[in-house]
Amino acid sequence: MSVRKVHSPVNLYLGVIVALICAVMVALNVSVGAYALAAILMVVLLTLLADLYALMRARRLPVRVEMVLVLVAIAILVAICQFGAEAAFYAFPVVVGAFLVRQGCFPLLFSSAFLVAVVPVIGLCAADWQIAIRLGLALLLCLGFLWFAAQRIAEAQSRLETSVIQDPLTGCFNRRHLARLSEAEDLSAASLILFDLDYFKSVNDTFGHPTGDFVLRAVTTLVRQQLDKGDLLFRIGGEEFLVLRLKPEEGTTRALAEQCRQRLEASRILATRRITATFSCADFAGRSQIEPVLGQADAGLLQAKRAGRNRVV
């Protein structure tokens, strides 16, 4: 059974409001003798109460939100059959709700199927095809606007997430993303390469910061070309970079660092000055925390710099 953990109290407030409305609707339908509709709404209410209990306990939802939406859609179709076309206006909040509570393809598929079902039910049960067509077109227009808004929101969210985890100058991942990965991924079999550009401050002092920025971007491009699929490149300081290898083949990390060093040394990023870097490698070797491994690599990098730079340790 698919379940989802809740991350916001807004979900709880929305669930309470919908549950209260369902409770009122159950009472109203019982009072007019619409027992079938009241029974369906009671099922919706019970599923909502089960989910609300899970929310208050900070547990995973026992009932999928998709199932709740389907039950509500069925209740609306039954209401149309019993009370006429006016009950179809409840379709609008359901379609909107589908886009609010779920992402991906489900809201579009659910709303499209619901629209296809509502129109003939109104035409056949309420015997009013003119209203059915008008309401269907209104729902279709609403669906189109909602889909457009959902796409724009998804694009904006993607851009925001990218800006949060990427360095804007080089396009490398940043320290924030490194911290996230260290918490989310199993790094026990990983390794890392720490490298620092040699005497980079003098590049900025001699040629200016725009040239320094150009060098950083060029180094990033060159190193990326050497990496294997799955290797991640981070900029963790001004001219300090890190390559995280989640599942490297044994013995290949140092060879990769040496390859990057040689390619960088042989490059002609600047016509009048050679750009080099000092590299340090470290394996996690069963350790799950990145801090001690990064500390080991940092100590090795310092040792390599004292030994003359432009080397791998």
Steps between C-alpha positions, in 0.01 A plus 500: 500500500649834396529752777638848537646684794372848574740793524266798557222586747307648205409145401347448842293820484374419152409146606303631800301741281415231245405256776264756658335565163459125446343462844248774424423346160445158659249650744318693225467197273376279782238763582362490143518124468797487258652204682721372215667837463528535877671159517759599239568827680532311828773284341674818387470642851643187662797494265564866573481439874748213467740728311451785747584269789820402318583868443461586866723206589755603234458164331459399139155530350314166507276599206632648178374847411421369151251255650329778695462707182353204312245443778402869495461485121271197534295686762455795263384272218246336732385845618441607139282195444294575813482880510563617144757707317553751783698236693758501220638833617682310776720369218692828487655485851583132446689574178684789665577284803654228284759748370565639847564173681685305231768563240587314183253338261233397750312834526469528122393137453256508791343830396470392136330173596271683741405750228423219256274337764318813617368617162306182402373453856347848492359443153351161578400525866403867509372497142664834427762469228529877457609543862720190468688647202531844658628357827736265314652790308540701821672205667722454196602866510567473874706187440707674232579796724586272792734289286671816369542634855633165622761496222613853579525419871701184425739698280544768767557235766761330282684829448486574872632157595781535246598841637508360853737210427719640219781751492383778266845565350615150410181294508659259749307379799560693821564415865128499577441220254804314632351512850166372368663211318704404804174462694294332227749266328692195618860618461671200656638386163567850366822693452581862441758719332578839648695745285606860520625725221862602555569867572160602374501827696783624282286432192237739630762753608683489165221462246191614692194321636325455161800297383497311828134414446583382148773273640262349756242422231764356269643277774149380583436407136833320468455296819142406409626352174716254695235383747311173478123478496375546854796710616392833650700822486469758779648844552551524874714814516637782288738282298446173686305216339390151597410195293272253678505150354206303638594154367849508350687195381777408741825683437361741240461815710868586519541424129212737422660773711830457318322511165330826596830646622679413176223633278490821698876540488503443122209736435540852372224672689709817513754572225757661730464289813472132575209397724566205730334345804589285799295187566428281801301174505319322783276191526205472734597136564177412678459834674162668461589856604669734255671727756786264599562402138503863393735578787733222386499636143556854624803391701637324193443809290694713746784247494508505120515879493793502739674247277483732200140492362385371160490139622266228627519346847 
